[in-house]
Amino acid sequence: MSRLSLTRDKIYKTVARQLHGQVPCWVCGEHVLPAAATLEHIRPLSEGGNSHAENLAISHELCNHSRHAKVGGL
C-alpha cells in the first residue's frame, strides 16, 4: 500500500469519526464510501500545493477526475 493510500485511509477514518460516519466529498458534498474515496489536493501540486494533511481532502474518484479535467481544459 502506498504512502498516500495510508494517508487517505487515515484521513477518511478521522473525518468519519468526527462526522459520525458521514464523509462528504470535497467536490460534490455527497457521502463517499470507503471503496470510492480518493485523496484530493485542495491546492493542486501544479499550482504550488503540497501533500501535507491540511491540503488534502476526500472526494469521489469520479469527482476528483472531473475536477482535474475542467482545470486542465481551461
PDB file of N, CA, C and O in Angstrom, chain B, residues numbered from 101:
ATOM      1  N   MET B 101       0.857  -1.180   0.000  1.00  0.00           N
ATOM      2  CA  MET B 101       0.000   0.000   0.000  1.00  0.00           C
ATOM      3  C   MET B 101       0.894   1.231   0.000  1.00  0.00           C
ATOM      4  O   MET B 101       1.848   1.308   0.774  1.00  0.00           O
ATOM      5  N   SER B 102       0.589   2.198  -0.868  1.00  0.00           N
ATOM      6  CA  SER B 102       1.406   3.396  -0.974  1.00  0.00           C
ATOM      7  C   SER B 102       1.202   4.320   0.224  1.00  0.00           C
ATOM      8  O   SER B 102       0.246   4.188   0.988  1.00  0.00           O
ATOM      9  N   ARG B 103       2.121   5.244   0.354  1.00  0.00           N
ATOM     10  CA  ARG B 103       2.047   6.206   1.459  1.00  0.00           C
ATOM     11  C   ARG B 103       0.777   7.056   1.376  1.00  0.00           C
ATOM     12  O   ARG B 103       0.138   7.321   2.394  1.00  0.00           O
ATOM     13  N   LEU B 104       0.406   7.487   0.146  1.00  0.00           N
ATOM     14  CA  LEU B 104      -0.818   8.271   0.000  1.00  0.00           C
ATOM     15  C   LEU B 104      -2.057   7.434   0.288  1.00  0.00           C
ATOM     16  O   LEU B 104      -3.051   7.962   0.787  1.00  0.00           O
ATOM     17  N   SER B 105      -2.018   6.143  -0.016  1.00  0.00           N
ATOM     18  CA  SER B 105      -3.150   5.270   0.321  1.00  0.00           C
ATOM     19  C   SER B 105      -3.324   5.193   1.830  1.00  0.00           C
ATOM     20  O   SER B 105      -4.447   5.234   2.331  1.00  0.00           O
ATOM     21  N   LEU B 106      -2.219   5.082   2.553  1.00  0.00           N
ATOM     22  CA  LEU B 106      -2.293   5.064   4.015  1.00  0.00           C
ATOM     23  C   LEU B 106      -2.817   6.394   4.536  1.00  0.00           C
ATOM     24  O   LEU B 106      -3.605   6.428   5.481  1.00  0.00           O
ATOM     25  N   THR B 107      -2.380   7.491   3.921  1.00  0.00           N
ATOM     26  CA  THR B 107      -2.848   8.814   4.325  1.00  0.00           C
ATOM     27  C   THR B 107      -4.341   8.950   4.037  1.00  0.00           C
ATOM     28  O   THR B 107      -5.087   9.472   4.865  1.00  0.00           O
ATOM     29  N   ARG B 108      -4.781   8.480   2.859  1.00  0.00           N
ATOM     30  CA  ARG B 108      -6.205   8.538   2.507  1.00  0.00           C
ATOM     31  C   ARG B 108      -7.038   7.797   3.533  1.00  0.00           C
ATOM     32  O   ARG B 108      -8.060   8.309   3.992  1.00  0.00           O
ATOM     33  N   ASP B 109      -6.612   6.594   3.897  1.00  0.00           N
ATOM     34  CA  ASP B 109      -7.353   5.803   4.881  1.00  0.00           C
ATOM     35  C   ASP B 109      -7.391   6.500   6.239  1.00  0.00           C
ATOM     36  O   ASP B 109      -8.424   6.506   6.909  1.00  0.00           O
ATOM     37  N   LYS B 110      -6.278   7.078   6.638  1.00  0.00           N
ATOM     38  CA  LYS B 110      -6.212   7.776   7.924  1.00  0.00           C
ATOM     39  C   LYS B 110      -7.126   9.002   7.928  1.00  0.00           C
ATOM     40  O   LYS B 110      -7.862   9.222   8.889  1.00  0.00           O
ATOM     41  N   ILE B 111      -7.083   9.798   6.863  1.00  0.00           N
ATOM     42  CA  ILE B 111      -7.939  10.984   6.770  1.00  0.00           C
ATOM     43  C   ILE B 111      -9.406  10.573   6.720  1.00  0.00           C
ATOM     44  O   ILE B 111     -10.244  11.178   7.387  1.00  0.00           O
ATOM     45  N   TYR B 112      -9.722   9.537   5.923  1.00  0.00           N
ATOM     46  CA  TYR B 112     -11.109   9.066   5.832  1.00  0.00           C
ATOM     47  C   TYR B 112     -11.628   8.666   7.208  1.00  0.00           C
ATOM     48  O   TYR B 112     -12.717   9.077   7.609  1.00  0.00           O
ATOM     49  N   LYS B 113     -10.853   7.869   7.927  1.00  0.00           N
ATOM     50  CA  LYS B 113     -11.283   7.415   9.256  1.00  0.00           C
ATOM     51  C   LYS B 113     -11.420   8.570  10.240  1.00  0.00           C
ATOM     52  O   LYS B 113     -12.324   8.569  11.075  1.00  0.00           O
ATOM     53  N   THR B 114     -10.537   9.547  10.148  1.00  0.00           N
ATOM     54  CA  THR B 114     -10.617  10.715  11.042  1.00  0.00           C
ATOM     55  C   THR B 114     -11.885  11.512  10.770  1.00  0.00           C
ATOM     56  O   THR B 114     -12.599  11.882  11.702  1.00  0.00           O
ATOM     57  N   VAL B 115     -12.169  11.778   9.496  1.00  0.00           N
ATOM     58  CA  VAL B 115     -13.378  12.528   9.142  1.00  0.00           C
ATOM     59  C   VAL B 115     -14.623  11.734   9.524  1.00  0.00           C
ATOM     60  O   VAL B 115     -15.577  12.297  10.061  1.00  0.00           O
ATOM     61  N   ALA B 116     -14.620  10.436   9.250  1.00  0.00           N
ATOM     62  CA  ALA B 116     -15.773   9.591   9.590  1.00  0.00           C
ATOM     63  C   ALA B 116     -16.044   9.629  11.086  1.00  0.00           C
ATOM     64  O   ALA B 116     -17.196   9.702  11.512  1.00  0.00           O
ATOM     65  N   ARG B 117     -14.993   9.581  11.876  1.00  0.00           N
ATOM     66  CA  ARG B 117     -15.152   9.619  13.337  1.00  0.00           C
ATOM     67  C   ARG B 117     -15.718  10.976  13.776  1.00  0.00           C
ATOM     68  O   ARG B 117     -16.598  11.034  14.634  1.00  0.00           O
ATOM     69  N   GLN B 118     -15.217  12.055  13.192  1.00  0.00           N
ATOM     70  CA  GLN B 118     -15.665  13.398  13.564  1.00  0.00           C
ATOM     71  C   GLN B 118     -17.099  13.674  13.123  1.00  0.00           C
ATOM     72  O   GLN B 118     -17.826  14.406  13.794  1.00  0.00           O
ATOM     73  N   LEU B 119     -17.507  13.091  12.000  1.00  0.00           N
ATOM     74  CA  LEU B 119     -18.837  13.364  11.445  1.00  0.00           C
ATOM     75  C   LEU B 119     -19.777  12.171  11.560  1.00  0.00           C
ATOM     76  O   LEU B 119     -20.719  12.034  10.779  1.00  0.00           O
ATOM     77  N   HIS B 120     -19.517  11.316  12.532  1.00  0.00           N
ATOM     78  CA  HIS B 120     -20.393  10.185  12.837  1.00  0.00           C
ATOM     79  C   HIS B 120     -20.628   9.278  11.630  1.00  0.00           C
ATOM     80  O   HIS B 120     -21.752   8.846  11.377  1.00  0.00           O
ATOM     81  N   GLY B 121     -19.561   8.995  10.894  1.00  0.00           N
ATOM     82  CA  GLY B 121     -19.636   8.051   9.793  1.00  0.00           C
ATOM     83  C   GLY B 121     -19.946   8.643   8.436  1.00  0.00           C
ATOM     84  O   GLY B 121     -19.855   7.941   7.429  1.00  0.00           O
ATOM     85  N   GLN B 122     -20.305   9.903   8.377  1.00  0.00           N
ATOM     86  CA  GLN B 122     -20.634  10.535   7.103  1.00  0.00           C
ATOM     87  C   GLN B 122     -19.432  11.322   6.592  1.00  0.00           C
ATOM     88  O   GLN B 122     -19.047  12.327   7.189  1.00  0.00           O
ATOM     89  N   VAL B 123     -18.843  10.868   5.495  1.00  0.00           N
ATOM     90  CA  VAL B 123     -17.677  11.539   4.924  1.00  0.00           C
ATOM     91  C   VAL B 123     -18.116  12.227   3.631  1.00  0.00           C
ATOM     92  O   VAL B 123     -18.373  11.554   2.633  1.00  0.00           O
ATOM     93  N   PRO B 124     -18.206  13.557   3.637  1.00  0.00           N
ATOM     94  CA  PRO B 124     -18.648  14.261   2.433  1.00  0.00           C
ATOM     95  C   PRO B 124     -17.523  14.394   1.411  1.00  0.00           C
ATOM     96  O   PRO B 124     -16.358  14.563   1.770  1.00  0.00           O
ATOM     97  N   CYS B 125     -17.884  14.317   0.152  1.00  0.00           N
ATOM     98  CA  CYS B 125     -16.947  14.551  -0.941  1.00  0.00           C
ATOM     99  C   CYS B 125     -16.596  16.032  -0.948  1.00  0.00           C
ATOM    100  O   CYS B 125     -17.483  16.881  -0.861  1.00  0.00           O
ATOM    101  N   TRP B 126     -15.328  16.342  -1.048  1.00  0.00           N
ATOM    102  CA  TRP B 126     -14.875  17.725  -1.041  1.00  0.00           C
ATOM    103  C   TRP B 126     -15.398  18.480  -2.260  1.00  0.00           C
ATOM    104  O   TRP B 126     -15.547  19.701  -2.211  1.00  0.00           O
ATOM    105  N   VAL B 127     -15.676  17.769  -3.353  1.00  0.00           N
ATOM    106  CA  VAL B 127     -16.114  18.407  -4.595  1.00  0.00           C
ATOM    107  C   VAL B 127     -17.633  18.558  -4.653  1.00  0.00           C
ATOM    108  O   VAL B 127     -18.134  19.659  -4.881  1.00  0.00           O
ATOM    109  N   CYS B 128     -18.381  17.450  -4.447  1.00  0.00           N
ATOM    110  CA  CYS B 128     -19.839  17.499  -4.628  1.00  0.00           C
ATOM    111  C   CYS B 128     -20.627  17.527  -3.316  1.00  0.00           C
ATOM    112  O   CYS B 128     -21.807  17.876  -3.315  1.00  0.00           O
ATOM    113  N   GLY B 129     -19.995  17.168  -2.214  1.00  0.00           N
ATOM    114  CA  GLY B 129     -20.667  17.203  -0.916  1.00  0.00           C
ATOM    115  C   GLY B 129     -21.433  15.947  -0.544  1.00  0.00           C
ATOM    116  O   GLY B 129     -21.885  15.820   0.594  1.00  0.00           O
ATOM    117  N   GLU B 130     -21.590  15.011  -1.478  1.00  0.00           N
ATOM    118  CA  GLU B 130     -22.301  13.763  -1.195  1.00  0.00           C
ATOM    119  C   GLU B 130     -21.404  12.815  -0.399  1.00  0.00           C
ATOM    120  O   GLU B 130     -20.179  12.930  -0.436  1.00  0.00           O
ATOM    121  N   HIS B 131     -22.027  11.873   0.323  1.00  0.00           N
ATOM    122  CA  HIS B 131     -21.288  10.899   1.120  1.00  0.00           C
ATOM    123  C   HIS B 131     -20.385  10.038   0.232  1.00  0.00           C
ATOM    124  O   HIS B 131     -20.791   9.605  -0.846  1.00  0.00           O
ATOM    125  N   VAL B 132     -19.169   9.799   0.693  1.00  0.00           N
ATOM    126  CA  VAL B 132     -18.207   8.964  -0.023  1.00  0.00           C
ATOM    127  C   VAL B 132     -18.035   7.657   0.751  1.00  0.00           C
ATOM    128  O   VAL B 132     -17.707   7.673   1.938  1.00  0.00           O
ATOM    129  N   LEU B 133     -18.255   6.531   0.079  1.00  0.00           N
ATOM    130  CA  LEU B 133     -17.986   5.233   0.685  1.00  0.00           C
ATOM    131  C   LEU B 133     -16.480   4.994   0.665  1.00  0.00           C
ATOM    132  O   LEU B 133     -15.789   5.507  -0.215  1.00  0.00           O
ATOM    133  N   PRO B 134     -15.962   4.225   1.620  1.00  0.00           N
ATOM    134  CA  PRO B 134     -14.512   3.996   1.673  1.00  0.00           C
ATOM    135  C   PRO B 134     -13.922   3.472   0.364  1.00  0.00           C
ATOM    136  O   PRO B 134     -12.832   3.889  -0.028  1.00  0.00           O
ATOM    137  N   ALA B 135     -14.623   2.569  -0.316  1.00  0.00           N
ATOM    138  CA  ALA B 135     -14.095   1.998  -1.556  1.00  0.00           C
ATOM    139  C   ALA B 135     -14.024   3.014  -2.694  1.00  0.00           C
ATOM    140  O   ALA B 135     -13.245   2.835  -3.631  1.00  0.00           O
ATOM    141  N   ALA B 136     -14.824   4.073  -2.624  1.00  0.00           N
ATOM    142  CA  ALA B 136     -14.860   5.084  -3.685  1.00  0.00           C
ATOM    143  C   ALA B 136     -14.036   6.321  -3.349  1.00  0.00           C
ATOM    144  O   ALA B 136     -13.996   7.269  -4.134  1.00  0.00           O
ATOM    145  N   ALA B 137     -13.389   6.323  -2.207  1.00  0.00           N
ATOM    146  CA  ALA B 137     -12.670   7.512  -1.743  1.00  0.00           C
ATOM    147  C   ALA B 137     -11.320   7.662  -2.423  1.00  0.00           C
ATOM    148  O   ALA B 137     -10.569   6.698  -2.569  1.00  0.00           O
ATOM    149  N   THR B 138     -11.026   8.890  -2.836  1.00  0.00           N
ATOM    150  CA  THR B 138      -9.701   9.241  -3.334  1.00  0.00           C
ATOM    151  C   THR B 138      -9.208  10.439  -2.547  1.00  0.00           C
ATOM    152  O   THR B 138      -9.987  11.131  -1.890  1.00  0.00           O
ATOM    153  N   LEU B 139      -7.936  10.670  -2.618  1.00  0.00           N
ATOM    154  CA  LEU B 139      -7.336  11.798  -1.931  1.00  0.00           C
ATOM    155  C   LEU B 139      -7.206  12.954  -2.918  1.00  0.00           C
ATOM    156  O   LEU B 139      -6.608  12.805  -3.983  1.00  0.00           O
ATOM    157  N   GLU B 140      -7.762  14.087  -2.562  1.00  0.00           N
ATOM    158  CA  GLU B 140      -7.800  15.271  -3.408  1.00  0.00           C
ATOM    159  C   GLU B 140      -6.833  16.310  -2.863  1.00  0.00           C
ATOM    160  O   GLU B 140      -6.838  16.583  -1.663  1.00  0.00           O
ATOM    161  N   HIS B 141      -6.008  16.891  -3.717  1.00  0.00           N
ATOM    162  CA  HIS B 141      -5.189  18.038  -3.317  1.00  0.00           C
ATOM    163  C   HIS B 141      -6.061  19.277  -3.475  1.00  0.00           C
ATOM    164  O   HIS B 141      -6.495  19.590  -4.583  1.00  0.00           O
ATOM    165  N   ILE B 142      -6.318  19.977  -2.391  1.00  0.00           N
ATOM    166  CA  ILE B 142      -7.158  21.169  -2.438  1.00  0.00           C
ATOM    167  C   ILE B 142      -6.505  22.218  -3.334  1.00  0.00           C
ATOM    168  O   ILE B 142      -7.142  22.739  -4.249  1.00  0.00           O
ATOM    169  N   ARG B 143      -5.265  22.520  -3.077  1.00  0.00           N
ATOM    170  CA  ARG B 143      -4.474  23.364  -3.979  1.00  0.00           C
ATOM    171  C   ARG B 143      -3.585  22.403  -4.758  1.00  0.00           C
ATOM    172  O   ARG B 143      -2.711  21.768  -4.169  1.00  0.00           O
ATOM    173  N   PRO B 144      -3.787  22.282  -6.063  1.00  0.00           N
ATOM    174  CA  PRO B 144      -3.045  21.307  -6.861  1.00  0.00           C
ATOM    175  C   PRO B 144      -1.528  21.476  -6.748  1.00  0.00           C
ATOM    176  O   PRO B 144      -1.014  22.580  -6.566  1.00  0.00           O
ATOM    177  N   LEU B 145      -0.841  20.355  -6.862  1.00  0.00           N
ATOM    178  CA  LEU B 145       0.615  20.380  -6.838  1.00  0.00           C
ATOM    179  C   LEU B 145       1.161  21.295  -7.934  1.00  0.00           C
ATOM    180  O   LEU B 145       2.172  21.970  -7.740  1.00  0.00           O
ATOM    181  N   SER B 146       0.486  21.312  -9.086  1.00  0.00           N
ATOM    182  CA  SER B 146       0.925  22.130 -10.220  1.00  0.00           C
ATOM    183  C   SER B 146       0.815  23.628  -9.936  1.00  0.00           C
ATOM    184  O   SER B 146       1.411  24.446 -10.637  1.00  0.00           O
ATOM    185  N   GLU B 147       0.044  23.980  -8.899  1.00  0.00           N
ATOM    186  CA  GLU B 147      -0.111  25.392  -8.516  1.00  0.00           C
ATOM    187  C   GLU B 147       0.613  25.702  -7.219  1.00  0.00           C
ATOM    188  O   GLU B 147       0.312  26.696  -6.557  1.00  0.00           O
ATOM    189  N   GLY B 148       1.562  24.858  -6.855  1.00  0.00           N
ATOM    190  CA  GLY B 148       2.353  25.101  -5.656  1.00  0.00           C
ATOM    191  C   GLY B 148       1.820  24.450  -4.400  1.00  0.00           C
ATOM    192  O   GLY B 148       2.336  24.695  -3.310  1.00  0.00           O
ATOM    193  N   GLY B 149       0.788  23.617  -4.533  1.00  0.00           N
ATOM    194  CA  GLY B 149       0.253  22.903  -3.378  1.00  0.00           C
ATOM    195  C   GLY B 149       1.225  21.829  -2.925  1.00  0.00           C
ATOM    196  O   GLY B 149       2.231  21.564  -3.582  1.00  0.00           O
ATOM    197  N   ASN B 150       0.910  21.216  -1.796  1.00  0.00           N
ATOM    198  CA  ASN B 150       1.769  20.153  -1.263  1.00  0.00           C
ATOM    199  C   ASN B 150       0.904  18.978  -0.831  1.00  0.00           C
ATOM    200  O   ASN B 150      -0.319  19.014  -0.968  1.00  0.00           O
ATOM    201  N   SER B 151       1.536  17.951  -0.317  1.00  0.00           N
ATOM    202  CA  SER B 151       0.802  16.766   0.135  1.00  0.00           C
ATOM    203  C   SER B 151       0.704  16.703   1.649  1.00  0.00           C
ATOM    204  O   SER B 151       0.602  15.616   2.219  1.00  0.00           O
ATOM    205  N   HIS B 152       0.732  17.850   2.304  1.00  0.00           N
ATOM    206  CA  HIS B 152       0.537  17.899   3.750  1.00  0.00           C
ATOM    207  C   HIS B 152      -0.953  17.726   4.046  1.00  0.00           C
ATOM    208  O   HIS B 152      -1.800  18.047   3.213  1.00  0.00           O
ATOM    209  N   ALA B 153      -1.260  17.223   5.220  1.00  0.00           N
ATOM    210  CA  ALA B 153      -2.648  16.901   5.594  1.00  0.00           C
ATOM    211  C   ALA B 153      -3.601  18.079   5.408  1.00  0.00           C
ATOM    212  O   ALA B 153      -4.752  17.880   5.019  1.00  0.00           O
ATOM    213  N   GLU B 154      -3.147  19.293   5.678  1.00  0.00           N
ATOM    214  CA  GLU B 154      -4.044  20.450   5.563  1.00  0.00           C
ATOM    215  C   GLU B 154      -4.390  20.795   4.110  1.00  0.00           C
ATOM    216  O   GLU B 154      -5.286  21.606   3.871  1.00  0.00           O
ATOM    217  N   ASN B 155      -3.700  20.197   3.142  1.00  0.00           N
ATOM    218  CA  ASN B 155      -4.000  20.437   1.733  1.00  0.00           C
ATOM    219  C   ASN B 155      -4.653  19.219   1.080  1.00  0.00           C
ATOM    220  O   ASN B 155      -4.763  19.162  -0.145  1.00  0.00           O
ATOM    221  N   LEU B 156      -5.082  18.257   1.873  1.00  0.00           N
ATOM    222  CA  LEU B 156      -5.688  17.038   1.340  1.00  0.00           C
ATOM    223  C   LEU B 156      -7.134  16.918   1.793  1.00  0.00           C
ATOM    224  O   LEU B 156      -7.478  17.300   2.911  1.00  0.00           O
ATOM    225  N   ALA B 157      -7.970  16.388   0.922  1.00  0.00           N
ATOM    226  CA  ALA B 157      -9.373  16.160   1.245  1.00  0.00           C
ATOM    227  C   ALA B 157      -9.826  14.879   0.563  1.00  0.00           C
ATOM    228  O   ALA B 157      -9.181  14.401  -0.370  1.00  0.00           O
ATOM    229  N   ILE B 158     -10.927  14.332   1.028  1.00  0.00           N
ATOM    230  CA  ILE B 158     -11.519  13.120   0.448  1.00  0.00           C
ATOM    231  C   ILE B 158     -12.532  13.532  -0.621  1.00  0.00           C
ATOM    232  O   ILE B 158     -13.311  14.466  -0.430  1.00  0.00           O
ATOM    233  N   SER B 159     -12.506  12.821  -1.744  1.00  0.00           N
ATOM    234  CA  SER B 159     -13.512  13.045  -2.781  1.00  0.00           C
ATOM    235  C   SER B 159     -13.797  11.713  -3.473  1.00  0.00           C
ATOM    236  O   SER B 159     -13.045  10.749  -3.330  1.00  0.00           O
ATOM    237  N   HIS B 160     -14.905  11.680  -4.232  1.00  0.00           N
ATOM    238  CA  HIS B 160     -15.186  10.523  -5.076  1.00  0.00           C
ATOM    239  C   HIS B 160     -14.141  10.495  -6.188  1.00  0.00           C
ATOM    240  O   HIS B 160     -13.652  11.542  -6.615  1.00  0.00           O
ATOM    241  N   GLU B 161     -13.807   9.320  -6.646  1.00  0.00           N
ATOM    242  CA  GLU B 161     -12.844   9.207  -7.737  1.00  0.00           C
ATOM    243  C   GLU B 161     -13.329   9.966  -8.974  1.00  0.00           C
ATOM    244  O   GLU B 161     -12.552  10.670  -9.620  1.00  0.00           O
ATOM    245  N   LEU B 162     -14.611   9.821  -9.299  1.00  0.00           N
ATOM    246  CA  LEU B 162     -15.169  10.500 -10.475  1.00  0.00           C
ATOM    247  C   LEU B 162     -15.120  12.022 -10.308  1.00  0.00           C
ATOM    248  O   LEU B 162     -14.779  12.733 -11.253  1.00  0.00           O
ATOM    249  N   CYS B 163     -15.455  12.525  -9.125  1.00  0.00           N
ATOM    250  CA  CYS B 163     -15.404  13.969  -8.874  1.00  0.00           C
ATOM    251  C   CYS B 163     -13.972  14.483  -8.978  1.00  0.00           C
ATOM    252  O   CYS B 163     -13.728  15.545  -9.550  1.00  0.00           O
ATOM    253  N   ASN B 164     -13.043  13.739  -8.431  1.00  0.00           N
ATOM    254  CA  ASN B 164     -11.637  14.116  -8.464  1.00  0.00           C
ATOM    255  C   ASN B 164     -11.172  14.228  -9.914  1.00  0.00           C
ATOM    256  O   ASN B 164     -10.546  15.218 -10.291  1.00  0.00           O
ATOM    257  N   HIS B 165     -11.477  13.217 -10.725  1.00  0.00           N
ATOM    258  CA  HIS B 165     -11.031  13.233 -12.115  1.00  0.00           C
ATOM    259  C   HIS B 165     -11.748  14.301 -12.939  1.00  0.00           C
ATOM    260  O   HIS B 165     -11.129  14.935 -13.793  1.00  0.00           O
ATOM    261  N   SER B 166     -13.034  14.507 -12.698  1.00  0.00           N
ATOM    262  CA  SER B 166     -13.761  15.520 -13.475  1.00  0.00           C
ATOM    263  C   SER B 166     -13.286  16.922 -13.111  1.00  0.00           C
ATOM    264  O   SER B 166     -13.251  17.804 -13.969  1.00  0.00           O
ATOM    265  N   ARG B 167     -12.925  17.134 -11.866  1.00  0.00           N
ATOM    266  CA  ARG B 167     -12.407  18.433 -11.445  1.00  0.00           C
ATOM    267  C   ARG B 167     -11.096  18.724 -12.167  1.00  0.00           C
ATOM    268  O   ARG B 167     -10.886  19.843 -12.636  1.00  0.00           O
ATOM    269  N   HIS B 168     -10.227  17.747 -12.260  1.00  0.00           N
ATOM    270  CA  HIS B 168      -8.936  17.949 -12.932  1.00  0.00           C
ATOM    271  C   HIS B 168      -9.112  18.105 -14.432  1.00  0.00           C
ATOM    272  O   HIS B 168      -8.337  18.820 -15.069  1.00  0.00           O
ATOM    273  N   ALA B 169     -10.114  17.453 -15.011  1.00  0.00           N
ATOM    274  CA  ALA B 169     -10.368  17.603 -16.437  1.00  0.00           C
ATOM    275  C   ALA B 169     -10.807  19.034 -16.735  1.00  0.00           C
ATOM    276  O   ALA B 169     -10.409  19.601 -17.752  1.00  0.00           O
ATOM    277  N   LYS B 170     -11.630  19.629 -15.851  1.00  0.00           N
ATOM    278  CA  LYS B 170     -12.078  21.005 -16.035  1.00  0.00           C
ATOM    279  C   LYS B 170     -10.916  21.971 -15.892  1.00  0.00           C
ATOM    280  O   LYS B 170     -10.767  22.892 -16.694  1.00  0.00           O
ATOM    281  N   VAL B 171     -10.089  21.763 -14.869  1.00  0.00           N
ATOM    282  CA  VAL B 171      -8.950  22.645 -14.638  1.00  0.00           C
ATOM    283  C   VAL B 171      -7.985  22.559 -15.808  1.00  0.00           C
ATOM    284  O   VAL B 171      -7.489  23.578 -16.287  1.00  0.00           O
ATOM    285  N   GLY B 172      -7.717  21.338 -16.269  1.00  0.00           N
ATOM    286  CA  GLY B 172      -6.790  21.147 -17.393  1.00  0.00           C
ATOM    287  C   GLY B 172      -7.322  21.695 -18.704  1.00  0.00           C
ATOM    288  O   GLY B 172      -6.545  22.037 -19.596  1.00  0.00           O
ATOM    289  N   GLY B 173      -8.646  21.781 -18.829  1.00  0.00           N
ATOM    290  CA  GLY B 173      -9.247  22.252 -20.062  1.00  0.00           C
ATOM    291  C   GLY B 173      -9.378  23.760 -20.145  1.00  0.00           C
ATOM    292  O   GLY B 173      -9.815  24.278 -21.173  1.00  0.00           O
ATOM    293  N   LEU B 174      -9.014  24.477 -19.097  1.00  0.00           N
ATOM    294  CA  LEU B 174      -9.150  25.935 -19.133  1.00  0.00           C
ATOM    295  C   LEU B 174      -8.050  26.601 -19.923  1.00  0.00           C
ATOM    296  O   LEU B 174      -8.031  27.826 -20.042  1.00  0.00           O
TER     297      LEU B 174
END
